[in-house]
Amino acid sequence: MQKNLSSPTLTARAIGYGGLIPFIGLSAMSVLWRDIHHSAILFSLLAYGATIISFLGAIHWGLAMREEHQDRIAIIWGVVPSLVAWGSLIVDTHWGLAIQFITLWVCFFVDYKRYPQYGVSKWLSMRLQLTVIAGVCLVLPVLMQITS
């Protein structure tokens, strides 16, 4: 039996906003403790960002799988974020963070266009909030590097 998931449940909100804790914590540590394990902190932020970006693509697979006739574009798009996220792990860390910042916003704009087709547009306000905060956390270490 399929439940109506047209808007985020309390559990989804708690997990979604809780998922910001590593972004905020690692970004803050990278800015405040620049001399203590800085490269490990930045790579941890990068790895977490790659994990979340991969998840954002996978959502489209899940949405497409609910349909009787699977949406080929959703299936293809579903793997693109994970491939870009993987690529961000093999370049310089600051470039990787910048790539992830852009990718988060591309994912949001794709979701903005595609979610209404699946009846889940009520998730977009939470997605926007999560994207803004995660994006700031990814780009802050890049900006600190540029200005120092």
N, CA, C and O atoms as CSV, one atom per row, in Angstrom:
chain,resi,resn,atom,element,x,y,z
A,1,MET,N,N,0.840,-1.183,0.000
A,1,MET,CA,C,0.000,0.000,0.000
A,1,MET,C,C,0.883,1.244,0.000
A,1,MET,O,O,1.776,1.378,0.837
A,2,GLN,N,N,0.636,2.132,-0.921
A,2,GLN,CA,C,1.434,3.356,-1.025
A,2,GLN,C,C,0.821,4.447,-0.162
A,2,GLN,O,O,-0.376,4.722,-0.251
A,3,LYS,N,N,1.635,5.057,0.660
A,3,LYS,CA,C,1.173,6.156,1.491
A,3,LYS,C,C,1.348,7.456,0.730
A,3,LYS,O,O,2.182,7.554,-0.170
A,4,ASN,N,N,0.562,8.448,1.096
A,4,ASN,CA,C,0.655,9.749,0.474
A,4,ASN,C,C,1.863,10.491,1.030
A,4,ASN,O,O,1.876,10.882,2.197
A,5,LEU,N,N,2.861,10.680,0.205
A,5,LEU,CA,C,4.071,11.396,0.623
A,5,LEU,C,C,4.184,12.720,-0.110
A,5,LEU,O,O,5.284,13.173,-0.427
A,6,SER,N,N,3.031,13.343,-0.378
A,6,SER,CA,C,3.055,14.585,-1.145
A,6,SER,C,C,3.679,15.732,-0.370
A,6,SER,O,O,4.105,16.715,-0.975
A,7,SER,N,N,3.745,15.634,0.957
A,7,SER,CA,C,4.430,16.664,1.744
A,7,SER,C,C,5.270,15.976,2.821
A,7,SER,O,O,4.967,14.855,3.231
A,8,PRO,N,N,6.331,16.658,3.277
A,8,PRO,CA,C,7.248,16.029,4.244
A,8,PRO,C,C,6.567,15.734,5.588
A,8,PRO,O,O,5.847,16.572,6.133
A,9,THR,N,N,6.807,14.553,6.095
A,9,THR,CA,C,6.319,14.184,7.422
A,9,THR,C,C,7.235,14.809,8.475
A,9,THR,O,O,8.292,15.350,8.150
A,10,LEU,N,N,6.824,14.730,9.716
A,10,LEU,CA,C,7.659,15.228,10.806
A,10,LEU,C,C,8.993,14.484,10.839
A,10,LEU,O,O,10.042,15.086,11.069
A,11,THR,N,N,8.945,13.185,10.609
A,11,THR,CA,C,10.180,12.388,10.586
A,11,THR,C,C,11.096,12.852,9.464
A,11,THR,O,O,12.300,13.004,9.671
A,12,ALA,N,N,10.536,13.078,8.273
A,12,ALA,CA,C,11.342,13.535,7.136
A,12,ALA,C,C,11.964,14.898,7.428
A,12,ALA,O,O,13.120,15.145,7.086
A,13,ARG,N,N,11.203,15.766,8.055
A,13,ARG,CA,C,11.751,17.092,8.405
A,13,ARG,C,C,12.889,16.958,9.419
A,13,ARG,O,O,13.936,17.589,9.272
A,14,ALA,N,N,12.679,16.141,10.437
A,14,ALA,CA,C,13.712,15.965,11.467
A,14,ALA,C,C,14.992,15.402,10.859
A,14,ALA,O,O,16.088,15.871,11.163
A,15,ILE,N,N,14.851,14.398,10.000
A,15,ILE,CA,C,16.033,13.804,9.374
A,15,ILE,C,C,16.668,14.783,8.393
A,15,ILE,O,O,17.891,14.901,8.331
A,16,GLY,N,N,15.839,15.484,7.629
A,16,GLY,CA,C,16.360,16.461,6.669
A,16,GLY,C,C,17.160,17.565,7.349
A,16,GLY,O,O,18.299,17.840,6.974
A,17,TYR,N,N,16.556,18.191,8.346
A,17,TYR,CA,C,17.257,19.276,9.032
A,17,TYR,C,C,18.413,18.737,9.879
A,17,TYR,O,O,19.444,19.395,10.017
A,18,GLY,N,N,18.241,17.536,10.445
A,18,GLY,CA,C,19.342,16.908,11.179
A,18,GLY,C,C,20.527,16.623,10.276
A,18,GLY,O,O,21.674,16.628,10.723
A,19,GLY,N,N,20.249,16.375,9.005
A,19,GLY,CA,C,21.307,16.135,8.034
A,19,GLY,C,C,22.188,17.346,7.787
A,19,GLY,O,O,23.250,17.237,7.175
A,20,LEU,N,N,21.743,18.500,8.264
A,20,LEU,CA,C,22.570,19.708,8.141
A,20,LEU,C,C,23.676,19.760,9.194
A,20,LEU,O,O,24.642,20.505,9.035
A,21,ILE,N,N,23.548,18.988,10.252
A,21,ILE,CA,C,24.531,19.044,11.349
A,21,ILE,C,C,25.957,18.806,10.852
A,21,ILE,O,O,26.842,19.595,11.185
A,22,PRO,N,N,26.223,17.745,10.064
A,22,PRO,CA,C,27.595,17.581,9.567
A,22,PRO,C,C,28.045,18.744,8.667
A,22,PRO,O,O,29.201,19.161,8.737
A,23,PHE,N,N,27.148,19.265,7.829
A,23,PHE,CA,C,27.514,20.417,6.995
A,23,PHE,C,C,27.938,21.593,7.866
A,23,PHE,O,O,29.008,22.169,7.668
A,24,ILE,N,N,27.098,21.941,8.821
A,24,ILE,CA,C,27.365,23.106,9.670
A,24,ILE,C,C,28.606,22.878,10.532
A,24,ILE,O,O,29.477,23.743,10.622
A,25,GLY,N,N,28.678,21.714,11.160
A,25,GLY,CA,C,29.807,21.431,12.046
A,25,GLY,C,C,31.139,21.409,11.323
A,25,GLY,O,O,32.103,22.030,11.771
A,26,LEU,N,N,31.200,20.696,10.204
A,26,LEU,CA,C,32.464,20.596,9.468
A,26,LEU,C,C,32.859,21.921,8.832
A,26,LEU,O,O,34.038,22.275,8.814
A,27,SER,N,N,31.887,22.651,8.313
A,27,SER,CA,C,32.194,23.956,7.724
A,27,SER,C,C,32.715,24.916,8.793
A,27,SER,O,O,33.701,25.621,8.578
A,28,ALA,N,N,32.048,24.937,9.940
A,28,ALA,CA,C,32.493,25.796,11.046
A,28,ALA,C,C,33.886,25.405,11.518
A,28,ALA,O,O,34.731,26.271,11.744
A,29,MET,N,N,34.133,24.096,11.668
A,29,MET,CA,C,35.462,23.650,12.097
A,29,MET,C,C,36.533,24.052,11.087
A,29,MET,O,O,37.647,24.413,11.466
A,30,SER,N,N,36.187,23.988,9.789
A,30,SER,CA,C,37.189,24.336,8.774
A,30,SER,C,C,37.547,25.819,8.817
A,30,SER,O,O,38.654,26.209,8.446
A,31,VAL,N,N,36.613,26.634,9.267
A,31,VAL,CA,C,36.861,28.078,9.349
A,31,VAL,C,C,37.534,28.438,10.675
A,31,VAL,O,O,38.449,29.262,10.707
A,32,LEU,N,N,37.083,27.823,11.759
A,32,LEU,CA,C,37.579,28.184,13.091
A,32,LEU,C,C,38.912,27.535,13.436
A,32,LEU,O,O,39.725,28.133,14.141
A,33,TRP,N,N,39.148,26.326,12.953
A,33,TRP,CA,C,40.366,25.588,13.312
A,33,TRP,C,C,41.196,25.323,12.072
A,33,TRP,O,O,41.375,24.174,11.668
A,34,ARG,N,N,41.696,26.374,11.477
A,34,ARG,CA,C,42.401,26.260,10.205
A,34,ARG,C,C,43.728,25.512,10.316
A,34,ARG,O,O,44.224,25.005,9.309
A,35,ASP,N,N,44.304,25.430,11.489
A,35,ASP,CA,C,45.603,24.779,11.637
A,35,ASP,C,C,45.503,23.358,12.186
A,35,ASP,O,O,46.514,22.659,12.248
A,36,ILE,N,N,44.331,22.922,12.580
A,36,ILE,CA,C,44.174,21.612,13.211
A,36,ILE,C,C,43.426,20.676,12.254
A,36,ILE,O,O,42.215,20.801,12.073
A,37,HIS,N,N,44.151,19.750,11.650
A,37,HIS,CA,C,43.555,18.742,10.764
A,37,HIS,C,C,42.691,19.360,9.662
A,37,HIS,O,O,41.659,18.804,9.287
A,38,HIS,N,N,43.118,20.500,9.155
A,38,HIS,CA,C,42.308,21.251,8.196
A,38,HIS,C,C,41.965,20.438,6.956
A,38,HIS,O,O,40.813,20.439,6.522
A,39,SER,N,N,42.937,19.745,6.378
A,39,SER,CA,C,42.653,18.999,5.151
A,39,SER,C,C,41.693,17.832,5.417
A,39,SER,O,O,40.858,17.520,4.568
A,40,ALA,N,N,41.800,17.189,6.577
A,40,ALA,CA,C,40.886,16.093,6.920
A,40,ALA,C,C,39.460,16.613,7.128
A,40,ALA,O,O,38.493,15.969,6.721
A,41,ILE,N,N,39.342,17.762,7.752
A,41,ILE,CA,C,38.017,18.361,7.965
A,41,ILE,C,C,37.384,18.722,6.623
A,41,ILE,O,O,36.210,18.434,6.389
A,42,LEU,N,N,38.162,19.352,5.743
A,42,LEU,CA,C,37.629,19.734,4.427
A,42,LEU,C,C,37.238,18.509,3.603
A,42,LEU,O,O,36.206,18.511,2.931
A,43,PHE,N,N,38.065,17.462,3.656
A,43,PHE,CA,C,37.703,16.265,2.884
A,43,PHE,C,C,36.470,15.592,3.476
A,43,PHE,O,O,35.663,15.030,2.736
A,44,SER,N,N,36.313,15.640,4.789
A,44,SER,CA,C,35.115,15.080,5.418
A,44,SER,C,C,33.873,15.837,4.958
A,44,SER,O,O,32.837,15.231,4.680
A,45,LEU,N,N,33.979,17.156,4.878
A,45,LEU,CA,C,32.868,17.967,4.366
A,45,LEU,C,C,32.576,17.602,2.913
A,45,LEU,O,O,31.420,17.451,2.519
A,46,LEU,N,N,33.624,17.465,2.133
A,46,LEU,CA,C,33.478,17.103,0.721
A,46,LEU,C,C,32.829,15.725,0.573
A,46,LEU,O,O,31.934,15.550,-0.254
A,47,ALA,N,N,33.265,14.763,1.355
A,47,ALA,CA,C,32.706,13.405,1.289
A,47,ALA,C,C,31.237,13.392,1.706
A,47,ALA,O,O,30.423,12.697,1.099
A,48,TYR,N,N,30.904,14.154,2.735
A,48,TYR,CA,C,29.504,14.217,3.164
A,48,TYR,C,C,28.645,14.879,2.084
A,48,TYR,O,O,27.539,14.423,1.793
A,49,GLY,N,N,29.161,15.949,1.499
A,49,GLY,CA,C,28.436,16.604,0.410
A,49,GLY,C,C,28.193,15.652,-0.752
A,49,GLY,O,O,27.112,15.655,-1.340
A,50,ALA,N,N,29.186,14.840,-1.087
A,50,ALA,CA,C,29.033,13.873,-2.175
A,50,ALA,C,C,27.951,12.844,-1.844
A,50,ALA,O,O,27.189,12.432,-2.719
A,51,THR,N,N,27.890,12.441,-0.600
A,51,THR,CA,C,26.870,11.484,-0.170
A,51,THR,C,C,25.470,12.077,-0.332
A,51,THR,O,O,24.571,11.424,-0.862
A,52,ILE,N,N,25.294,13.297,0.121
A,52,ILE,CA,C,23.982,13.953,0.041
A,52,ILE,C,C,23.596,14.203,-1.417
A,52,ILE,O,O,22.444,13.986,-1.794
A,53,ILE,N,N,24.525,14.646,-2.225
A,53,ILE,CA,C,24.237,14.892,-3.645
A,53,ILE,C,C,23.822,13.594,-4.338
A,53,ILE,O,O,22.910,13.599,-5.164
A,54,SER,N,N,24.480,12.493,-4.010
A,54,SER,CA,C,24.090,11.199,-4.578
A,54,SER,C,C,22.665,10.848,-4.178
A,54,SER,O,O,21.897,10.335,-4.992
A,55,PHE,N,N,22.316,11.118,-2.945
A,55,PHE,CA,C,20.959,10.874,-2.462
A,55,PHE,C,C,19.939,11.702,-3.255
A,55,PHE,O,O,18.866,11.206,-3.598
A,56,LEU,N,N,20.274,12.948,-3.541
A,56,LEU,CA,C,19.343,13.811,-4.277
A,56,LEU,C,C,19.034,13.253,-5.663
A,56,LEU,O,O,17.904,13.364,-6.139
A,57,GLY,N,N,20.016,12.664,-6.302
A,57,GLY,CA,C,19.759,12.018,-7.581
A,57,GLY,C,C,18.907,10.775,-7.425
A,57,GLY,O,O,18.016,10.515,-8.234
A,58,ALA,N,N,19.183,10.008,-6.381
A,58,ALA,CA,C,18.463,8.756,-6.162
A,58,ALA,C,C,16.969,8.981,-5.926
A,58,ALA,O,O,16.156,8.106,-6.224
A,59,ILE,N,N,16.611,10.137,-5.399
A,59,ILE,CA,C,15.194,10.452,-5.200
A,59,ILE,C,C,14.435,10.329,-6.522
A,59,ILE,O,O,13.300,9.853,-6.548
A,60,HIS,N,N,15.060,10.755,-7.608
A,60,HIS,CA,C,14.393,10.703,-8.915
A,60,HIS,C,C,14.175,9.264,-9.377
A,60,HIS,O,O,13.178,8.968,-10.035
A,61,TRP,N,N,15.093,8.380,-9.038
A,61,TRP,CA,C,14.883,6.960,-9.337
A,61,TRP,C,C,13.656,6.469,-8.588
A,61,TRP,O,O,12.789,5.804,-9.155
A,62,GLY,N,N,13.596,6.806,-7.304
A,62,GLY,CA,C,12.465,6.368,-6.486
A,62,GLY,C,C,11.137,6.901,-7.001
A,62,GLY,O,O,10.144,6.175,-7.035
A,63,LEU,N,N,11.118,8.165,-7.401
A,63,LEU,CA,C,9.886,8.743,-7.944
A,63,LEU,C,C,9.492,8.057,-9.247
A,63,LEU,O,O,8.317,7.770,-9.476
A,64,ALA,N,N,10.472,7.798,-10.090
A,64,ALA,CA,C,10.189,7.153,-11.373
A,64,ALA,C,C,9.705,5.718,-11.167
A,64,ALA,O,O,8.854,5.239,-11.917
A,65,MET,N,N,10.230,5.041,-10.174
A,65,MET,CA,C,9.852,3.652,-9.925
A,65,MET,C,C,8.403,3.517,-9.458
A,65,MET,O,O,7.810,2.446,-9.586
A,66,ARG,N,N,7.830,4.593,-8.921
A,66,ARG,CA,C,6.430,4.551,-8.489
A,66,ARG,C,C,5.469,4.546,-9.668
A,66,ARG,O,O,4.315,4.137,-9.538
A,67,GLU,N,N,5.950,4.999,-10.816
A,67,GLU,CA,C,5.086,5.165,-11.984
A,67,GLU,C,C,4.953,3.860,-12.770
A,67,GLU,O,O,5.871,3.041,-12.809
A,68,GLU,N,N,3.801,3.692,-13.385
A,68,GLU,CA,C,3.588,2.511,-14.224
A,68,GLU,C,C,4.533,2.516,-15.421
A,68,GLU,O,O,5.101,1.484,-15.776
A,69,HIS,N,N,4.696,3.674,-16.036
A,69,HIS,CA,C,5.620,3.846,-17.156
A,69,HIS,C,C,6.766,4.727,-16.661
A,69,HIS,O,O,6.607,5.935,-16.486
A,70,GLN,N,N,7.912,4.107,-16.442
A,70,GLN,CA,C,9.028,4.832,-15.850
A,70,GLN,C,C,9.531,5.938,-16.767
A,70,GLN,O,O,9.638,5.775,-17.983
A,71,ASP,N,N,9.832,7.056,-16.144
A,71,ASP,CA,C,10.304,8.251,-16.826
A,71,ASP,C,C,11.803,8.093,-17.112
A,71,ASP,O,O,12.620,8.098,-16.192
A,72,ARG,N,N,12.147,7.954,-18.374
A,72,ARG,CA,C,13.547,7.736,-18.769
A,72,ARG,C,C,14.444,8.891,-18.340
A,72,ARG,O,O,15.579,8.670,-17.916
A,73,ILE,N,N,13.948,10.113,-18.447
A,73,ILE,CA,C,14.743,11.285,-18.051
A,73,ILE,C,C,15.048,11.237,-16.556
A,73,ILE,O,O,16.165,11.549,-16.144
A,74,ALA,N,N,14.073,10.853,-15.748
A,74,ALA,CA,C,14.297,10.762,-14.299
A,74,ALA,C,C,15.327,9.687,-13.975
A,74,ALA,O,O,16.164,9.872,-13.092
A,75,ILE,N,N,15.267,8.574,-14.680
A,75,ILE,CA,C,16.234,7.494,-14.447
A,75,ILE,C,C,17.643,7.961,-14.821
A,75,ILE,O,O,18.596,7.713,-14.082
A,76,ILE,N,N,17.773,8.627,-15.948
A,76,ILE,CA,C,19.089,9.140,-16.372
A,76,ILE,C,C,19.576,10.210,-15.408
A,76,ILE,O,O,20.720,10.175,-14.955
A,77,TRP,N,N,18.697,11.168,-15.093
A,77,TRP,CA,C,19.095,12.241,-14.176
A,77,TRP,C,C,19.503,11.666,-12.817
A,77,TRP,O,O,20.395,12.200,-12.157
A,78,GLY,N,N,18.856,10.590,-12.407
A,78,GLY,CA,C,19.133,10.004,-11.101
A,78,GLY,C,C,20.580,9.628,-10.867
A,78,GLY,O,O,21.024,9.594,-9.720
A,79,VAL,N,N,21.335,9.343,-11.933
A,79,VAL,CA,C,22.744,8.977,-11.757
A,79,VAL,C,C,23.695,10.157,-11.973
A,79,VAL,O,O,24.853,10.098,-11.561
A,80,VAL,N,N,23.225,11.208,-12.605
A,80,VAL,CA,C,24.109,12.347,-12.903
A,80,VAL,C,C,24.682,12.978,-11.633
A,80,VAL,O,O,25.895,13.178,-11.571
A,81,PRO,N,N,23.874,13.304,-10.614
A,81,PRO,CA,C,24.463,13.911,-9.412
A,81,PRO,C,C,25.532,13.047,-8.757
A,81,PRO,O,O,26.543,13.570,-8.289
A,82,SER,N,N,25.325,11.734,-8.716
A,82,SER,CA,C,26.336,10.889,-8.074
A,82,SER,C,C,27.634,10.862,-8.871
A,82,SER,O,O,28.716,10.801,-8.286
A,83,LEU,N,N,27.543,10.906,-10.192
A,83,LEU,CA,C,28.761,10.943,-11.009
A,83,LEU,C,C,29.510,12.262,-10.834
A,83,LEU,O,O,30.739,12.277,-10.754
A,84,VAL,N,N,28.773,13.362,-10.775
A,84,VAL,CA,C,29.411,14.668,-10.546
A,84,VAL,C,C,30.015,14.706,-9.143
A,84,VAL,O,O,31.124,15.207,-8.956
A,85,ALA,N,N,29.284,14.176,-8.154
A,85,ALA,CA,C,29.792,14.151,-6.777
A,85,ALA,C,C,31.070,13.327,-6.688
A,85,ALA,O,O,32.022,13.721,-6.015
A,86,TRP,N,N,31.091,12.182,-7.370
A,86,TRP,CA,C,32.303,11.367,-7.395
A,86,TRP,C,C,33.456,12.171,-8.008
A,86,TRP,O,O,34.569,12.165,-7.482
A,87,GLY,N,N,33.188,12.853,-9.110
A,87,GLY,CA,C,34.220,13.679,-9.739
A,87,GLY,C,C,34.745,14.759,-8.814
A,87,GLY,O,O,35.925,15.107,-8.859
A,88,SER,N,N,33.861,15.292,-7.970
A,88,SER,CA,C,34.295,16.350,-7.042
A,88,SER,C,C,35.270,15.825,-5.995
A,88,SER,O,O,35.999,16.602,-5.379
A,89,LEU,N,N,35.284,14.519,-5.793
A,89,LEU,CA,C,36.191,13.919,-4.814
A,89,LEU,C,C,37.607,13.718,-5.350
A,89,LEU,O,O,38.535,13.479,-4.578
A,90,ILE,N,N,37.773,13.814,-6.664
A,90,ILE,CA,C,39.086,13.522,-7.234
A,90,ILE,C,C,39.793,14.764,-7.771
A,90,ILE,O,O,40.820,14.655,-8.439
A,91,VAL,N,N,39.251,15.929,-7.483
A,91,VAL,CA,C,39.919,17.184,-7.829
A,91,VAL,C,C,40.366,17.851,-6.524
A,91,VAL,O,O,40.068,17.359,-5.436
A,92,ASP,N,N,41.065,18.949,-6.638
A,92,ASP,CA,C,41.462,19.715,-5.461
A,92,ASP,C,C,40.240,19.959,-4.571
A,92,ASP,O,O,39.146,20.217,-5.073
A,93,THR,N,N,40.426,19.877,-3.271
A,93,THR,CA,C,39.308,19.960,-2.330
A,93,THR,C,C,38.476,21.223,-2.513
A,93,THR,O,O,37.247,21.157,-2.521
A,94,HIS,N,N,39.128,22.366,-2.659
A,94,HIS,CA,C,38.360,23.611,-2.803
A,94,HIS,C,C,37.574,23.629,-4.109
A,94,HIS,O,O,36.449,24.128,-4.146
A,95,TRP,N,N,38.155,23.091,-5.182
A,95,TRP,CA,C,37.406,22.964,-6.443
A,95,TRP,C,C,36.242,22.005,-6.255
A,95,TRP,O,O,35.145,22.243,-6.760
A,96,GLY,N,N,36.481,20.925,-5.530
A,96,GLY,CA,C,35.417,19.955,-5.264
A,96,GLY,C,C,34.252,20.575,-4.513
A,96,GLY,O,O,33.090,20.322,-4.831
A,97,LEU,N,N,34.573,21.393,-3.508
A,97,LEU,CA,C,33.515,22.074,-2.756
A,97,LEU,C,C,32.730,23.032,-3.651
A,97,LEU,O,O,31.507,23.124,-3.543
A,98,ALA,N,N,33.433,23.745,-4.533
A,98,ALA,CA,C,32.756,24.649,-5.460
A,98,ALA,C,C,31.855,23.870,-6.426
A,98,ALA,O,O,30.733,24.287,-6.712
A,99,ILE,N,N,32.355,22.744,-6.917
A,99,ILE,CA,C,31.551,21.887,-7.808
A,99,ILE,C,C,30.295,21.418,-7.080
A,99,ILE,O,O,29.202,21.420,-7.648
A,100,GLN,N,N,30.456,21.020,-5.835
A,100,GLN,CA,C,29.303,20.551,-5.078
A,100,GLN,C,C,28.303,21.666,-4.812
A,100,GLN,O,O,27.096,21.432,-4.856
A,101,PHE,N,N,28.777,22.855,-4.541
A,101,PHE,CA,C,27.880,24.002,-4.347
A,101,PHE,C,C,27.012,24.191,-5.591
A,101,PHE,O,O,25.792,24.326,-5.489
A,102,ILE,N,N,27.634,24.201,-6.741
A,102,ILE,CA,C,26.899,24.362,-8.003
A,102,ILE,C,C,25.956,23.179,-8.220
A,102,ILE,O,O,24.812,23.363,-8.639
A,103,THR,N,N,26.428,21.981,-7.940
A,103,THR,CA,C,25.614,20.782,-8.146
A,103,THR,C,C,24.383,20.783,-7.253
A,103,THR,O,O,23.299,20.401,-7.694
A,104,LEU,N,N,24.536,21.210,-5.996
A,104,LEU,CA,C,23.372,21.301,-5.108
A,104,LEU,C,C,22.289,22.188,-5.712
A,104,LEU,O,O,21.104,21.859,-5.667
A,105,TRP,N,N,22.713,23.320,-6.278
A,105,TRP,CA,C,21.737,24.245,-6.854
A,105,TRP,C,C,21.149,23.711,-8.159
A,105,TRP,O,O,19.969,23.926,-8.437
A,106,VAL,N,N,21.948,23.025,-8.951
A,106,VAL,CA,C,21.408,22.394,-10.164
A,106,VAL,C,C,20.368,21.349,-9.758
A,106,VAL,O,O,19.296,21.267,-10.357
A,107,CYS,N,N,20.692,20.552,-8.738
A,107,CYS,CA,C,19.733,19.550,-8.250
A,107,CYS,C,C,18.439,20.217,-7.788
A,107,CYS,O,O,17.348,19.722,-8.071
A,108,PHE,N,N,18.559,21.334,-7.081
A,108,PHE,CA,C,17.347,22.017,-6.625
A,108,PHE,C,C,16.507,22.480,-7.811
A,108,PHE,O,O,15.290,22.298,-7.814
A,109,PHE,N,N,17.142,23.072,-8.812
A,109,PHE,CA,C,16.372,23.570,-9.953
A,109,PHE,C,C,15.748,22.434,-10.757
A,109,PHE,O,O,14.648,22.591,-11.286
A,110,VAL,N,N,16.423,21.307,-10.858
A,110,VAL,CA,C,15.818,20.141,-11.501
A,110,VAL,C,C,14.609,19.681,-10.679
A,110,VAL,O,O,13.547,19.393,-11.232
A,111,ASP,N,N,14.781,19.615,-9.361
A,111,ASP,CA,C,13.664,19.222,-8.502
A,111,ASP,C,C,12.493,20.196,-8.644
A,111,ASP,O,O,11.334,19.782,-8.684
A,112,TYR,N,N,12.801,21.471,-8.719
A,112,TYR,CA,C,11.771,22.507,-8.861
A,112,TYR,C,C,10.934,22.265,-10.120
A,112,TYR,O,O,9.722,22.479,-10.119
A,113,LYS,N,N,11.584,21.825,-11.176
A,113,LYS,CA,C,10.883,21.538,-12.430
A,113,LYS,C,C,10.178,20.183,-12.404
A,113,LYS,O,O,9.094,20.041,-12.969
A,114,ARG,N,N,10.780,19.193,-11.759
A,114,ARG,CA,C,10.290,17.814,-11.868
A,114,ARG,C,C,9.337,17.391,-10.737
A,114,ARG,O,O,8.439,16.583,-10.973
A,115,TYR,N,N,9.510,17.915,-9.527
A,115,TYR,CA,C,8.673,17.481,-8.409
A,115,TYR,C,C,7.176,17.650,-8.670
A,115,TYR,O,O,6.403,16.760,-8.314
A,116,PRO,N,N,6.732,18.763,-9.278
A,116,PRO,CA,C,5.285,18.887,-9.540
A,116,PRO,C,C,4.728,17.746,-10.394
A,116,PRO,O,O,3.572,17.359,-10.225
A,117,GLN,N,N,5.528,17.212,-11.296
A,117,GLN,CA,C,5.071,16.097,-12.138
A,117,GLN,C,C,4.772,14.855,-11.307
A,117,GLN,O,O,3.966,14.016,-11.710
A,118,TYR,N,N,5.413,14.735,-10.159
A,118,TYR,CA,C,5.232,13.575,-9.291
A,118,TYR,C,C,4.350,13.882,-8.084
A,118,TYR,O,O,4.175,13.033,-7.210
A,119,GLY,N,N,3.800,15.082,-8.035
A,119,GLY,CA,C,2.905,15.446,-6.937
A,119,GLY,C,C,3.607,15.669,-5.612
A,119,GLY,O,O,2.991,15.515,-4.557
A,120,VAL,N,N,4.884,16.030,-5.643
A,120,VAL,CA,C,5.624,16.238,-4.400
A,120,VAL,C,C,6.192,17.657,-4.301
A,120,VAL,O,O,7.236,17.869,-3.684
A,121,SER,N,N,5.511,18.612,-4.904
A,121,SER,CA,C,6.022,19.994,-4.899
A,121,SER,C,C,6.021,20.611,-3.502
A,121,SER,O,O,6.724,21.593,-3.266
A,122,LYS,N,N,5.241,20.049,-2.567
A,122,LYS,CA,C,5.244,20.584,-1.198
A,122,LYS,C,C,6.569,20.334,-0.482
A,122,LYS,O,O,6.817,20.914,0.576
A,123,TRP,N,N,7.413,19.487,-1.041
A,123,TRP,CA,C,8.741,19.241,-0.470
A,123,TRP,C,C,9.722,20.357,-0.837
A,123,TRP,O,O,10.796,20.458,-0.244
A,124,LEU,N,N,9.360,21.184,-1.803
A,124,LEU,CA,C,10.324,22.157,-2.329
A,124,LEU,C,C,10.726,23.230,-1.330
A,124,LEU,O,O,11.868,23.687,-1.360
A,125,SER,N,N,9.827,23.647,-0.448
A,125,SER,CA,C,10.226,24.680,0.517
A,125,SER,C,C,11.300,24.145,1.459
A,125,SER,O,O,12.258,24.849,1.779
A,126,MET,N,N,11.138,22.892,1.904
A,126,MET,CA,C,12.174,22.299,2.745
A,126,MET,C,C,13.457,22.103,1.941
A,126,MET,O,O,14.549,22.370,2.444
A,127,ARG,N,N,13.335,21.641,0.703
A,127,ARG,CA,C,14.513,21.449,-0.162
A,127,ARG,C,C,15.260,22.759,-0.336
A,127,ARG,O,O,16.490,22.778,-0.308
A,128,LEU,N,N,14.530,23.862,-0.517
A,128,LEU,CA,C,15.191,25.163,-0.682
A,128,LEU,C,C,15.961,25.529,0.582
A,128,LEU,O,O,17.116,25.947,0.502
A,129,GLN,N,N,15.341,25.377,1.738
A,129,GLN,CA,C,16.015,25.706,2.993
A,129,GLN,C,C,17.270,24.850,3.188
A,129,GLN,O,O,18.327,25.357,3.563
A,130,LEU,N,N,17.140,23.568,2.933
A,130,LEU,CA,C,18.289,22.674,3.081
A,130,LEU,C,C,19.401,23.028,2.100
A,130,LEU,O,O,20.581,22.992,2.450
A,131,THR,N,N,19.018,23.372,0.864
A,131,THR,CA,C,20.000,23.726,-0.157
A,131,THR,C,C,20.733,25.017,0.196
A,131,THR,O,O,21.948,25.112,0.022
A,132,VAL,N,N,20.000,26.003,0.686
A,132,VAL,CA,C,20.643,27.272,1.069
A,132,VAL,C,C,21.682,27.031,2.158
A,132,VAL,O,O,22.821,27.483,2.044
A,133,ILE,N,N,21.293,26.324,3.210
A,133,ILE,CA,C,22.208,26.128,4.337
A,133,ILE,C,C,23.384,25.238,3.940
A,133,ILE,O,O,24.533,25.561,4.240
A,134,ALA,N,N,23.106,24.121,3.267
A,134,ALA,CA,C,24.196,23.234,2.836
A,134,ALA,C,C,25.108,23.954,1.854
A,134,ALA,O,O,26.327,23.789,1.904
A,135,GLY,N,N,24.529,24.749,0.963
A,135,GLY,CA,C,25.327,25.494,-0.013
A,135,GLY,C,C,26.263,26.491,0.652
A,135,GLY,O,O,27.432,26.598,0.282
A,136,VAL,N,N,25.748,27.217,1.630
A,136,VAL,CA,C,26.597,28.165,2.368
A,136,VAL,C,C,27.738,27.415,3.052
A,136,VAL,O,O,28.882,27.870,3.045
A,137,CYS,N,N,27.421,26.272,3.636
A,137,CYS,CA,C,28.449,25.484,4.329
A,137,CYS,C,C,29.521,24.972,3.373
A,137,CYS,O,O,30.691,24.886,3.746
A,138,LEU,N,N,29.136,24.633,2.147
A,138,LEU,CA,C,30.118,24.165,1.168
A,138,LEU,C,C,30.976,25.297,0.623
A,138,LEU,O,O,32.173,25.118,0.401
A,139,VAL,N,N,30.377,26.452,0.406
A,139,VAL,CA,C,31.106,27.543,-0.242
A,139,VAL,C,C,31.909,28.390,0.755
A,139,VAL,O,O,32.858,29.065,0.358
A,140,LEU,N,N,31.546,28.363,2.023
A,140,LEU,CA,C,32.258,29.181,3.014
A,140,LEU,C,C,33.752,28.865,3.076
A,140,LEU,O,O,34.554,29.799,3.056
A,141,PRO,N,N,34.169,27.596,3.152
A,141,PRO,CA,C,35.616,27.326,3.152
A,141,PRO,C,C,36.308,27.783,1.863
A,141,PRO,O,O,37.471,28.186,1.889
A,142,VAL,N,N,35.598,27.718,0.749
A,142,VAL,CA,C,36.164,28.185,-0.527
A,142,VAL,C,C,36.398,29.689,-0.464
A,142,VAL,O,O,37.457,30.176,-0.858
A,143,LEU,N,N,35.415,30.412,0.027
A,143,LEU,CA,C,35.549,31.870,0.144
A,143,LEU,C,C,36.642,32.258,1.133
A,143,LEU,O,O,37.366,33.230,0.919
A,144,MET,N,N,36.755,31.503,2.206
A,144,MET,CA,C,37.822,31.776,3.192
A,144,MET,C,C,39.192,31.563,2.558
A,144,MET,O,O,40.127,32.311,2.840
A,145,GLN,N,N,39.316,30.560,1.716
A,145,GLN,CA,C,40.579,30.279,1.019
A,145,GLN,C,C,40.916,31.422,0.056
A,145,GLN,O,O,42.064,31.858,-0.021
A,146,ILE,N,N,39.914,31.897,-0.669
A,146,ILE,CA,C,40.120,32.954,-1.659
A,146,ILE,C,C,40.544,34.250,-0.979
A,146,ILE,O,O,41.417,34.960,-1.478
A,147,THR,N,N,39.920,34.561,0.171
A,147,THR,CA,C,40.186,35.832,0.836
A,147,THR,C,C,41.398,35.807,1.762
A,147,THR,O,O,41.799,36.850,2.278
A,148,SER,N,N,41.988,34.629,1.981
A,148,SER,CA,C,43.147,34.611,2.901
A,148,SER,C,C,44.458,34.678,2.163
A,148,SER,O,O,45.519,34.672,2.786
